[in-house]
């Protein structure tokens, strides 16, 4: 609540009366309300904000001292945790030198304001991003992707204000298209959701985004973020589409969904709140056609659930992200499949019979949805899990192995795209990465 | 000793508006309730209305459905406009969880 109030531009506190969750459950004893009635009256008559100052400008510095560098580093990490700025894993303190080094990765001025991070409303500048990236072990060449992701996150249509605080454990998924993915060592193949020491960019960028969500946006577990489980929240999910293995005629996600030219650097941000590995491949003597069709049905069967989180994006978002490896995409393309025909298949075969939806209590949630198109969909039997086939996000990503595909359950009113801008000195930054991490081309990877 | 200076990562905040002024008394006042209709609001908020009207002579608390309800509506400008037009002296907002 304090975050929400702060995000509205009010002092970050409020006259509020807090009760344990028990009183808000069906059939609860509401007598505690009576016992504390005078707190309500005081809230309306006597309450005063305890907040006395407004802060602005450049991020202040804090200091620690230790008997050695190791001791100071330990103390810095302790301070980051006690100030609720850490995530439980070791961090690099964002020293001025480290932040200055990272800020070379953008064309934007250090003080450029990207927006106010919800729900707390912390002012988010280029420097804020660089500080988080420094803490997360990032490098300057990662900064353009992080800034684009933060900008997408802050898009008013992302609904980040609610998703940051809601109990549904939403996490941002950042899909990268364009040559920058390989240049900065983002993974699109085996283990693309990480971790990967040869392609570490996704971990640092996603962790930096998560730190901003917490430190600037106020999404602290159980305080500012009521996410029950908080899955994927150390590094979020930042990876690339495997454009090298897109079959002929298949377009990259960014081109299909956002209209960006193939070869342009871009990100696409989706909120998800669940992931499922699907065993896609057949086990015996299936033909390629049988193997493909059975796999498609197994994927559709996973989608055909009353996932009420998906209502968030019923009209314009996505029910989820389906990832298939390049080797499967190539086989499917050979059989005449395209991303479009896959989406149409999934839309048709993931529909839920109305009786099943009723049994699961789905209609009550659909009836109270803010979107008229979603409410109207209740007349349909079977009920489509999303308003139109184009809403499904299909990506070619994952290792060169045909057995599994991956489904990330959507919880996102929109799929937000942003182009990524790199500075003129970008080649120099990539050369520094080669110097520091060794050759980064495919030929050099194990 | 080794000193390590590093940036506070929390970002600044900006206070652009003041909280509403508090009332001197609740006696004789009209109070509105804006609710997201969640978390047993249909039980807790009518009880609150009853208590206020019992404890403060002349106080009138509007019914919980006097204004649009539900998460989708309570944050709308239209709802704020209706609250202002109603002439209430104070508003209680519930429930967050």
Boltz contact constraints between the chains, C-beta under 6 A:
constraints:
  - contact:
      token1: [A, 1]
      token2: [B, 96]
      max_distance: 6.0
  - contact:
      token1: [A, 6]
      token2: [B, 13]
      max_distance: 6.0
  - contact:
      token1: [A, 9]
      token2: [B, 16]
      max_distance: 6.0
  - contact:
      token1: [A, 9]
      token2: [B, 17]
      max_distance: 6.0
  - contact:
      token1: [A, 10]
      token2: [B, 17]
      max_distance: 6.0
  - contact:
      token1: [A, 10]
      token2: [B, 19]
      max_distance: 6.0
  - contact:
      token1: [A, 11]
      token2: [B, 15]
      max_distance: 6.0
  - contact:
      token1: [A, 24]
      token2: [B, 39]
      max_distance: 6.0
  - contact:
      token1: [A, 24]
      token2: [B, 40]
      max_distance: 6.0
  - contact:
      token1: [A, 24]
      token2: [B, 97]
      max_distance: 6.0
  - contact:
      token1: [A, 30]
      token2: [B, 43]
      max_distance: 6.0
  - contact:
      token1: [A, 30]
      token2: [B, 44]
      max_distance: 6.0
  - contact:
      token1: [A, 33]
      token2: [B, 44]
      max_distance: 6.0
  - contact:
      token1: [A, 33]
      token2: [B, 47]
      max_distance: 6.0
  - contact:
      token1: [A, 37]
      token2: [B, 51]
      max_distance: 6.0
  - contact:
      token1: [A, 44]
      token2: [B, 23]
      max_distance: 6.0
  - contact:
      token1: [A, 44]
      token2: [B, 90]
      max_distance: 6.0
  - contact:
      token1: [A, 45]
      token2: [B, 22]
      max_distance: 6.0
  - contact:
      token1: [A, 45]
      token2: [B, 23]
      max_distance: 6.0
  - contact:
      token1: [A, 49]
      token2: [B, 19]
      max_distance: 6.0
  - contact:
      token1: [A, 54]
      token2: [B, 15]
      max_distance: 6.0
  - contact:
      token1: [A, 55]
      token2: [B, 12]
      max_distance: 6.0
  - contact:
      token1: [A, 56]
      token2: [B, 12]
      max_distance: 6.0
  - contact:
      token1: [A, 56]
      token2: [B, 14]
      max_distance: 6.0
  - contact:
      token1: [A, 59]
      token2: [B, 7]
      max_distance: 6.0
  - contact:
      token1: [A, 59]
      token2: [B, 8]
      max_distance: 6.0
  - contact:
      token1: [A, 60]
      token2: [B, 8]
      max_distance: 6.0
  - contact:
      token1: [A, 61]
      token2: [B, 5]
      max_distance: 6.0
  - contact:
      token1: [A, 62]
      token2: [B, 8]
      max_distance: 6.0
  - contact:
      token1: [A, 63]
      token2: [B, 3]
      max_distance: 6.0
  - contact:
      token1: [A, 63]
      token2: [B, 5]
      max_distance: 6.0
  - contact:
      token1: [A, 64]
      token2: [B, 4]
      max_distance: 6.0
  - contact:
      token1: [A, 65]
      token2: [B, 1]
      max_distance: 6.0
  - contact:
      token1: [A, 65]
      token2: [B, 3]
      max_distance: 6.0
  - contact:
      token1: [A, 66]
      token2: [B, 2]
      max_distance: 6.0
  - contact:
      token1: [A, 68]
      token2: [B, 2]
      max_distance: 6.0
  - contact:
      token1: [A, 69]
      token2: [B, 2]
      max_distance: 6.0
  - contact:
      token1: [A, 72]
      token2: [B, 2]
      max_distance: 6.0
  - contact:
      token1: [A, 72]
      token2: [B, 4]
      max_distance: 6.0
  - contact:
      token1: [A, 76]
      token2: [B, 4]
      max_distance: 6.0
  - contact:
      token1: [A, 85]
      token2: [B, 9]
      max_distance: 6.0
  - contact:
      token1: [A, 93]
      token2: [B, 4]
      max_distance: 6.0
  - contact:
      token1: [A, 93]
      token2: [B, 6]
      max_distance: 6.0
  - contact:
      token1: [A, 94]
      token2: [B, 6]
      max_distance: 6.0
  - contact:
      token1: [A, 94]
      token2: [B, 7]
      max_distance: 6.0
  - contact:
      token1: [A, 95]
      token2: [B, 6]
      max_distance: 6.0
  - contact:
      token1: [A, 121]
      token2: [B, 13]
      max_distance: 6.0
  - contact:
      token1: [A, 122]
      token2: [B, 11]
      max_distance: 6.0
  - contact:
      token1: [A, 122]
      token2: [B, 13]
      max_distance: 6.0
  - contact:
      token1: [A, 123]
      token2: [B, 11]
      max_distance: 6.0
  - contact:
      token1: [A, 123]
      token2: [B, 12]
      max_distance: 6.0
  - contact:
      token1: [A, 124]
      token2: [B, 11]
      max_distance: 6.0
  - contact:
      token1: [A, 128]
      token2: [B, 11]
      max_distance: 6.0
  - contact:
      token1: [A, 131]
      token2: [B, 7]
      max_distance: 6.0
  - contact:
      token1: [A, 131]
      token2: [B, 9]
      max_distance: 6.0
  - contact:
      token1: [A, 215]
      token2: [B, 9]
      max_distance: 6.0
  - contact:
      token1: [A, 215]
      token2: [B, 10]
      max_distance: 6.0
  - contact:
      token1: [A, 216]
      token2: [B, 11]
      max_distance: 6.0
  - contact:
      token1: [A, 370]
      token2: [B, 72]
      max_distance: 6.0
